[in-house]
Protein backbone atom coordinates (compact mmCIF):
# COMPACT_ATOMS: atom_id res chain seq x y z
CA UNK A 1 0.00 0.00 0.00
CA UNK A 2 1.17 3.53 -0.78
CA UNK A 3 0.61 6.38 1.68
CA UNK A 4 -1.03 9.44 0.07
CA UNK A 5 0.69 12.74 0.68
CA UNK A 6 1.92 16.07 -0.65
CA UNK A 7 5.41 17.33 -1.56
CA UNK A 8 6.59 20.94 -1.79
CA UNK A 9 9.25 21.88 -4.34
CA UNK A 10 10.59 25.13 -2.85
CA UNK A 11 13.26 27.27 -4.52
CA UNK A 12 15.24 30.20 -3.13
CA UNK A 13 16.64 33.28 -4.86
CA UNK A 14 19.56 31.16 -6.15
CA UNK A 15 17.12 28.66 -7.70
CA UNK A 16 18.26 25.98 -5.25
CA UNK A 17 15.77 23.44 -3.90
CA UNK A 18 14.96 22.89 -0.23
CA UNK A 19 15.54 19.34 1.03
CA UNK A 20 15.13 17.96 4.55
CA UNK A 21 16.89 15.20 6.45
CA UNK A 22 14.39 13.34 8.62
CA UNK A 23 15.27 11.83 11.97
CA UNK A 24 14.38 8.43 10.51
CA UNK A 25 16.91 8.83 7.67
CA UNK A 26 20.64 8.28 7.51
CA UNK A 27 22.54 11.58 7.29
CA UNK A 28 23.25 11.09 3.58
CA UNK A 29 19.59 10.77 2.55
CA UNK A 30 17.20 13.67 2.07
CA UNK A 31 13.59 14.17 1.06
CA UNK A 32 11.42 16.89 -0.37
CA UNK A 33 9.36 18.58 2.38
CA UNK A 34 5.84 17.29 2.77
CA UNK A 35 3.84 14.55 4.37
CA UNK A 36 0.56 12.70 4.60
CA UNK A 37 -2.94 14.01 4.00
CA UNK A 38 -5.16 13.96 7.04
CA UNK A 39 -8.81 12.99 6.88
CA UNK A 40 -10.96 15.76 5.43
CA UNK A 41 -8.00 17.86 4.22
CA UNK A 42 -7.65 19.28 0.73
CA UNK A 43 -4.28 18.94 -0.99
CA UNK A 44 -3.65 22.67 -0.47
CA UNK A 45 -4.49 22.49 3.23
CA UNK A 46 -2.18 19.52 3.64
CA UNK A 47 0.86 21.07 1.97
CA UNK A 48 0.64 24.34 3.94
CA UNK A 49 0.07 22.47 7.22
CA UNK A 50 3.04 20.16 6.62
CA UNK A 51 5.38 23.06 5.80
CA UNK A 52 4.29 24.92 8.90
CA UNK A 53 4.68 21.87 11.14
CA UNK A 54 8.01 20.70 9.72
CA UNK A 55 9.75 23.99 8.96
CA UNK A 56 7.72 26.79 10.52
CA UNK A 57 7.06 28.16 7.03
CA UNK A 58 3.70 29.90 6.61
CA UNK A 59 1.72 30.75 3.50
CA UNK A 60 2.95 34.36 3.63
CA UNK A 61 6.55 33.07 3.21
CA UNK A 62 5.72 31.42 -0.11
CA UNK A 63 4.86 32.44 -3.64
CA UNK A 64 2.77 29.76 -5.30
CA UNK A 65 4.16 28.67 -8.68
CA UNK A 66 2.01 25.68 -9.66
CA UNK A 67 1.09 22.09 -8.96
CA UNK A 68 0.90 18.70 -10.63
CA UNK A 69 -2.48 16.97 -10.55
CA UNK A 70 -1.07 13.50 -11.20
CA UNK A 71 0.49 11.82 -8.14
CA UNK A 72 3.89 10.13 -8.24
CA UNK A 73 4.68 6.87 -6.46
CA UNK A 74 7.99 6.35 -4.66
CA UNK A 75 8.99 2.97 -3.22
CA UNK A 76 10.96 3.07 0.02
CA UNK A 77 14.58 2.06 -0.55
CA UNK A 78 15.33 0.32 2.75
CA UNK A 79 12.31 -0.71 4.84
CA UNK A 80 8.56 -0.30 4.77
CA UNK A 81 6.95 2.37 6.92
CA UNK A 82 4.53 1.36 9.66
CA UNK A 83 2.08 4.17 10.45
CA UNK A 84 -1.04 3.77 12.62
CA UNK A 85 -0.79 0.01 12.33
CA UNK A 86 -0.63 0.08 8.53
CA UNK A 87 2.50 -1.00 6.68
CA UNK A 88 3.31 1.13 3.62
CA UNK A 89 5.72 0.11 0.86
CA UNK A 90 6.04 3.64 -0.45
CA UNK A 91 4.51 7.08 -0.82
CA UNK A 92 2.07 8.51 -3.38
CA UNK A 93 2.73 12.24 -3.60
CA UNK A 94 1.05 15.28 -5.16
CA UNK A 95 3.59 17.99 -6.00
CA UNK A 96 3.36 21.74 -5.41
CA UNK A 97 5.87 24.39 -6.47
CA UNK A 98 6.75 27.52 -4.48
CA UNK A 99 9.28 30.35 -4.37
CA UNK A 100 10.51 31.01 -0.83
CA UNK A 101 10.06 34.73 -0.15
CA UNK A 102 10.46 34.71 3.64
CA UNK A 103 13.44 35.18 5.94
CA UNK A 104 15.51 32.03 6.32
CA UNK A 105 16.02 32.85 9.99
CA UNK A 106 12.31 32.16 10.48
CA UNK A 107 12.69 28.50 9.48
CA UNK A 108 12.11 26.44 12.62
CA UNK A 109 12.71 22.69 12.37
CA UNK A 110 10.17 20.32 13.93
CA UNK A 111 11.84 18.70 16.94
CA UNK A 112 12.01 14.94 16.69
CA UNK A 113 11.03 14.98 13.00
CA UNK A 114 13.54 17.06 10.99
CA UNK A 115 17.26 16.79 11.75
CA UNK A 116 18.41 19.54 9.37
CA UNK A 117 17.69 21.05 5.97
CA UNK A 118 19.78 21.91 2.93
CA UNK A 119 19.47 24.04 -0.21
CA UNK A 120 20.61 21.99 -3.22
CA UNK A 121 21.14 22.92 -6.86
CA UNK A 122 19.14 21.15 -9.56
CA UNK A 123 22.25 19.30 -10.76
CA UNK A 124 23.05 18.02 -7.24
CA UNK A 125 19.61 16.54 -6.46
CA UNK A 126 20.88 13.17 -7.67
CA UNK A 127 23.28 13.00 -4.71
CA UNK A 128 20.65 13.42 -2.00
CA UNK A 129 17.24 11.94 -2.85
CA UNK A 130 16.20 8.77 -1.05
CA UNK A 131 13.83 6.68 -3.17
CA UNK A 132 14.79 4.62 -6.23
CA UNK A 133 12.80 6.58 -8.81
CA UNK A 134 12.66 9.88 -6.96
CA UNK A 135 15.27 11.75 -9.01
CA UNK A 136 13.62 11.03 -12.36
CA UNK A 137 10.09 11.73 -11.18
CA UNK A 138 11.09 14.84 -9.23
CA UNK A 139 12.94 16.19 -12.26
CA UNK A 140 9.82 15.71 -14.37
CA UNK A 141 7.68 17.56 -11.81
CA UNK A 142 10.23 20.40 -11.64
CA UNK A 143 10.13 20.79 -15.42
CA UNK A 144 6.34 20.68 -15.41
CA UNK A 145 5.68 23.06 -12.52
CA UNK A 146 8.51 25.52 -13.13
CA UNK A 147 8.12 25.38 -16.94
CA UNK A 148 11.69 24.26 -17.56
CA UNK A 149 12.53 23.00 -21.05
CA UNK A 150 14.68 19.92 -20.42
CA UNK A 151 17.01 20.86 -23.27
CA UNK A 152 18.03 23.95 -21.28
CA UNK A 153 18.93 22.31 -17.96
CA UNK A 154 21.72 19.87 -18.71
CA UNK A 155 25.24 19.98 -20.15
CA UNK A 156 26.45 16.81 -21.84
CA UNK A 157 29.85 15.92 -23.33
CA UNK A 158 30.41 16.87 -26.96
CA UNK A 159 28.79 14.45 -29.39
CA UNK A 160 29.80 13.75 -33.00
CA UNK A 161 26.10 13.39 -33.72
CA UNK A 162 25.70 17.16 -33.24
CA UNK A 163 27.72 17.83 -36.37
CA UNK A 164 25.72 15.21 -38.23
CA UNK A 165 22.45 16.82 -37.12
CA UNK A 166 23.71 20.20 -38.29
CA UNK A 167 24.67 18.90 -41.73
CA UNK A 168 21.27 17.25 -42.19
CA UNK A 169 19.42 20.39 -41.08
CA UNK A 170 21.63 22.57 -43.26
CA UNK A 171 20.37 20.75 -46.36
CA UNK A 172 16.75 21.42 -45.34
CA UNK A 173 17.48 25.09 -44.75
CA UNK A 174 19.19 25.48 -48.10
CA UNK A 175 15.99 24.18 -49.71
CA UNK A 176 14.03 26.91 -47.92
CA UNK A 177 16.42 29.81 -48.53
CA UNK A 178 17.66 28.71 -51.94
CA UNK A 179 19.88 31.43 -53.42
CA UNK A 180 19.07 33.89 -50.61
CA UNK A 181 21.48 32.06 -48.28
CA UNK A 182 25.01 33.44 -48.58
CA UNK A 183 26.29 30.95 -45.99
CA UNK A 184 25.02 28.48 -43.37
CA UNK A 185 27.21 27.79 -40.32
CA UNK A 186 27.13 25.64 -37.20
CA UNK A 187 27.67 28.02 -34.25
CA UNK A 188 27.39 27.92 -30.46
CA UNK A 189 28.78 25.35 -28.02
CA UNK A 190 27.72 22.26 -29.99
CA UNK A 191 30.00 23.44 -32.81
CA UNK A 192 33.13 23.34 -30.62
CA UNK A 193 34.75 19.87 -30.21
CA UNK A 194 35.61 19.02 -26.61
CA UNK A 195 33.09 21.45 -25.11
CA UNK A 196 30.11 20.15 -23.14
CA UNK A 197 26.86 21.76 -24.14
CA UNK A 198 23.14 21.84 -23.81
CA UNK A 199 21.89 19.51 -26.59
CA UNK A 200 20.61 22.32 -28.81
CA UNK A 201 22.12 22.79 -32.27
CA UNK A 202 22.69 26.48 -33.01
CA UNK A 203 22.62 27.37 -36.70
CA UNK A 204 23.22 30.73 -38.38
CA UNK A 205 22.12 31.64 -41.88
CA UNK A 206 23.59 34.75 -43.49
CA UNK A 207 21.34 36.59 -45.95
CA UNK A 208 21.72 39.85 -47.83
CA UNK A 209 19.16 42.07 -46.05
CA UNK A 210 16.77 42.08 -43.11
CA UNK A 211 13.62 42.19 -45.25
CA UNK A 212 14.42 38.72 -46.55
CA UNK A 213 14.31 37.49 -42.95
CA UNK A 214 10.73 38.70 -42.57
CA UNK A 215 9.70 36.83 -45.70
CA UNK A 216 11.23 33.60 -44.34
CA UNK A 217 8.98 33.33 -41.25
CA UNK A 218 6.08 31.48 -42.91
CA UNK A 219 8.24 29.03 -44.93
CA UNK A 220 10.25 28.19 -41.82
CA UNK A 221 7.09 27.59 -39.77
CA UNK A 222 6.12 24.91 -42.29
CA UNK A 223 9.39 23.13 -41.41
CA UNK A 224 8.65 23.26 -37.66
CA UNK A 225 10.47 26.49 -36.77
CA UNK A 226 8.61 28.93 -34.53
CA UNK A 227 9.57 32.60 -34.70
CA UNK A 228 10.78 34.02 -31.37
CA UNK A 229 9.95 37.67 -31.91
CA UNK A 230 10.63 38.64 -28.29
CA UNK A 231 14.27 37.49 -28.41
CA UNK A 232 14.95 38.61 -31.97
CA UNK A 233 16.74 41.91 -32.54
CA UNK A 234 17.74 44.43 -35.16
CA UNK A 235 20.58 42.15 -36.27
CA UNK A 236 18.95 38.73 -36.32
CA UNK A 237 15.66 36.79 -36.55
CA UNK A 238 15.58 33.97 -33.97
CA UNK A 239 13.66 30.71 -34.44
CA UNK A 240 13.28 27.56 -32.32
CA UNK A 241 12.44 24.01 -33.36
CA UNK A 242 11.44 20.97 -31.33
CA UNK A 243 9.89 20.24 -27.94
CA UNK A 244 12.17 19.91 -26.07
CA UNK A 245 14.16 22.35 -28.18
CA UNK A 246 16.50 20.73 -30.72
CA UNK A 247 17.52 23.70 -32.87
CA UNK A 248 18.05 27.44 -32.54
CA UNK A 249 18.16 29.20 -35.90
CA UNK A 250 19.51 32.73 -36.24
CA UNK A 251 19.09 34.61 -39.51
CA UNK A 252 21.75 37.32 -39.76
CA UNK A 253 22.01 40.10 -42.35
CA UNK A 254 25.01 41.16 -44.39
CA UNK A 255 23.80 44.75 -44.54
CA UNK A 256 23.10 45.20 -40.81
CA UNK A 257 24.71 44.31 -37.47
CA UNK A 258 27.69 42.16 -36.52
CA UNK A 259 25.91 39.07 -35.16
CA UNK A 260 27.36 36.79 -37.83
CA UNK A 261 30.93 38.03 -37.39
CA UNK A 262 30.83 37.72 -33.59
CA UNK A 263 29.52 34.15 -33.67
CA UNK A 264 32.17 32.92 -36.11
CA UNK A 265 35.02 34.70 -34.31
CA UNK A 266 34.01 33.29 -30.91
CA UNK A 267 33.54 29.76 -32.25
CA UNK A 268 36.84 29.66 -34.11
CA UNK A 269 38.82 31.12 -31.20
CA UNK A 270 37.60 28.44 -28.79
CA UNK A 271 38.19 25.73 -31.40
CA UNK A 272 41.82 26.84 -31.62
CA UNK A 273 42.45 27.64 -27.92
CA UNK A 274 41.52 24.66 -25.70
CA UNK A 275 42.54 26.49 -22.51
CA UNK A 276 39.80 29.08 -23.09
CA UNK A 277 37.36 26.36 -24.19
CA UNK A 278 37.89 24.60 -20.85
CA UNK A 279 37.51 27.88 -18.94
CA UNK A 280 34.22 28.47 -20.73
CA UNK A 281 32.98 25.01 -19.79
CA UNK A 282 33.70 25.57 -16.10
CA UNK A 283 31.85 28.88 -16.26
CA UNK A 284 28.80 27.27 -17.86
CA UNK A 285 28.71 24.52 -15.25
CA UNK A 286 28.85 27.10 -12.45
CA UNK A 287 26.12 29.25 -14.02
CA UNK A 288 23.79 26.31 -14.54
CA UNK A 289 24.02 25.53 -10.82
CA UNK A 290 22.90 29.06 -9.92
CA UNK A 291 20.22 29.18 -12.63
CA UNK A 292 18.97 25.66 -13.41
CA UNK A 293 16.48 27.01 -15.95
CA UNK A 294 19.44 27.55 -18.28
CA UNK A 295 17.91 30.85 -19.35
CA UNK A 296 18.14 34.41 -17.96
CA UNK A 297 20.88 34.18 -15.32
CA UNK A 298 22.75 31.50 -17.25
CA UNK A 299 22.80 33.54 -20.44
CA UNK A 300 23.66 36.92 -18.89
CA UNK A 301 26.43 35.33 -16.81
CA UNK A 302 28.38 34.41 -19.96
CA UNK A 303 28.50 37.96 -21.35
CA UNK A 304 31.77 39.05 -19.73
CA UNK A 305 33.62 35.94 -20.90
CA UNK A 306 32.30 36.27 -24.46
CA UNK A 307 33.34 39.93 -24.57
CA UNK A 308 36.83 38.94 -23.38
CA UNK A 309 37.20 36.36 -26.16
CA UNK A 310 36.03 38.81 -28.81
CA UNK A 311 38.67 41.27 -27.60
CA UNK A 312 41.33 38.56 -27.85
CA UNK A 313 40.37 37.90 -31.47
CA UNK A 314 41.51 41.43 -32.29
CA UNK A 315 45.06 40.82 -31.04
TABEL-V374591 format. One line per field, one symbol per residue. ss: DSSP state (A for helix, B for strand, O for the rest). phi: phi as a letter, one per 30 degrees, with the letter a starting at -180 (. if undefined). burial: I if it has 16 or more other ideal C-beta (glycine too) atoms within 10 Angstrom, else O. A space follows every 10 residues. Layout:
# TABEL-V374591
ss->???
phi->???
burial->???
This chain:
# TABEL-V374591
ss->OBBBBBBBBB BOOOOOBBBB BBOOOOOOOB BBOBBBOOOO OOAAAAAAAA AAAAAOOOAA ABBBBBBOOO OBBBBOOOOO BBBOOBBBOB BBBBBBBBBB OOOAAAOOOO OOOBBBBBBB OAAAAAAOBO OOOAAAAAAA AAAAAOOOOA AAOOOBOOOA AAAAAAAAAA AAAAAAAAAA BBBBBBBOAA AOOOOOBOOO BBBBBBBOOA AAAAOOAAAA AAOOBBBOOO OOBOOBBBBB BOOOOOBBBB BBBOOBOOAA AAAAAAAAAA AAOAAAAAAA AAAAAAAAAA OOOOOAAAAA OOAAAAAAAA AAOOO
phi->.cddabbcdc ccdcidcdbb cdedcdedcb bdelldcdei ddddeddddd ddddbidced dbcdclbcdc dccbcddcbd ccbhicccca bccccbcbcd cdcddddbdd dibcdabacb dedceddbdd decddddded dddddchcde dccbcbeecd ddddddddde dddddddhdd ddabbdbidd cceicdaddb dcbcccbdbd eddedcdded ddcjccdcdd cdbdcaccbb bjbddcbccc ccbdcaibee ddddddeddd dcbdddeddd dddddddddd bddibedddd ddeddddddd ddddd
burial->OOIOIIIIII IOOOIIIIII IIOOOOOOII IIIIIIIOOO OOIOOIIIOI IOOIIOIOOO IIOOOOIIOO IIOIOIOOOO OOOOOOOIOI IOIIIIIIOI OOOOOOIOOO OOOIOOIOII IIOOIOOIII IOOIOOIIIO IIIOIIOIII IIIIIOOIOO OIOOIIOOII OOIOOOIOOI IOOIIIIIII IIOOIIIIII IIIIIIIOOI OIIOOIOOOI OOOOIIIOOO OOOOIIIIII IOOOIOIIII IIIOOOOOII OIIIIIIOII OOOOOIIOOI IOOIOOIIIO IIIIOOOIOO IOOOIOOOIO OOOOO
